[in-house]
Amino acid sequence: MAIIVDKEQKKKDIALAAKSIILENGIDNLTIAQVAQANQAIFEYTVA
């Protein structure tokens, strides 16, 4: 059975994770790895 994913919510989760990293480290130091570590949503969003 397929897993139903709320893609809009996943986008919001990713944005919030990125926002927290940006506020801590600045935009110049932002990496996808940091955002992924802060929120597993990136993996789930790209796989779904």
Backbone hydrogen bonds in HBPLUS format (Angstrom, degrees):
<---DONOR---> <-ACCEPTOR-->    atom                        ^
c    i                          cat <-CA-CA->   ^        H-A-AA   ^      H-
h    n   atom  resd res      DA  || num        DHA   H-A  angle D-A-AA Bond
n    s   type  num  typ     dist DA aas  dist angle  dist       angle   num
A0010-LYS N   A0006-ASP O   3.05 MM   4  6.39 153.7  2.13 149.7 157.9     1
A0011-LYS N   A0007-LYS O   2.96 MM   4  6.19 154.4  2.02 146.6 152.7     2
A0012-LYS N   A0008-GLU O   3.09 MM   4  6.37 154.5  2.15 143.1 149.7     3
A0013-ASP N   A0009-GLN O   2.86 MM   4  6.15 155.4  1.92 149.6 156.6     4
A0014-ILE N   A0010-LYS O   2.93 MM   4  6.18 158.3  1.98 150.6 155.7     5
A0015-ALA N   A0011-LYS O   2.98 MM   4  6.21 160.8  2.02 147.6 153.0     6
A0016-LEU N   A0012-LYS O   2.91 MM   4  6.13 158.1  1.96 152.0 157.6     7
A0017-ALA N   A0013-ASP O   2.99 MM   4  6.19 154.4  2.06 145.3 152.3     8
A0018-ALA N   A0014-ILE O   2.94 MM   4  6.19 161.4  1.97 151.9 157.0     9
A0019-LYS N   A0015-ALA O   2.86 MM   4  6.04 155.1  1.92 145.6 153.1    10
A0020-SER N   A0016-LEU O   3.07 MM   4  6.30 159.1  2.12 146.7 150.7    11
A0021-ILE N   A0017-ALA O   3.20 MM   4  6.48 157.6  2.26 147.6 153.2    12
A0022-ILE N   A0018-ALA O   2.88 MM   4  6.10 161.6  1.91 155.2 160.7    13
A0023-LEU N   A0019-LYS O   2.92 MM   4  6.14 160.3  1.96 152.0 157.0    14
A0024-GLU N   A0020-SER O   3.11 MM   4  6.28 144.1  2.25 137.9 147.1    15
A0025-ASN N   A0021-ILE O   2.82 MM   4  5.93 167.9  1.83 159.9 162.6    16
A0026-GLY N   A0022-ILE O   2.71 MM   4  4.48 145.0  1.83 125.3 133.7    17
A0029-ASN N   A0026-GLY O   3.25 MM   3  5.67 147.5  2.36 107.3 115.9    18
A0030-LEU N   A0027-ILE O   3.29 MM   3  5.26 169.1  2.31 106.3 109.2    19
A0034-GLN N   A0031-THR O   3.16 MM   3  5.33 122.8  2.50  98.4 111.4    20
A0035-VAL N   A0031-THR O   3.25 MM   4  6.64 160.4  2.29 149.7 154.3    21
A0036-ALA N   A0032-ILE O   2.81 MM   4  6.01 162.3  1.84 155.5 161.1    22
A0037-GLN N   A0033-ALA O   2.91 MM   4  6.03 151.9  1.98 142.9 150.5    23
A0038-ALA N   A0034-GLN O   2.98 MM   4  6.19 148.8  2.08 142.9 151.4    24
A0039-ASN N   A0035-VAL O   2.93 MM   4  6.12 135.6  2.13 143.6 155.8    25
A0044-GLU N   A0040-GLN O   3.35 MM   4  6.65 169.9  2.36 154.0 156.6    26
A0045-TYR N   A0041-ALA O   2.75 MM   4  5.79 155.6  1.81 150.2 157.1    27
A0046-THR N   A0042-ILE O   2.95 MM   4  6.08 163.7  1.98 154.3 157.9    28
A0047-VAL N   A0043-PHE O   3.03 MM   4  6.09 146.3  2.15 147.0 155.8    29
A0048-ALA N   A0044-GLU O   2.99 MM   4  5.90 152.1  2.07 141.3 148.7    30
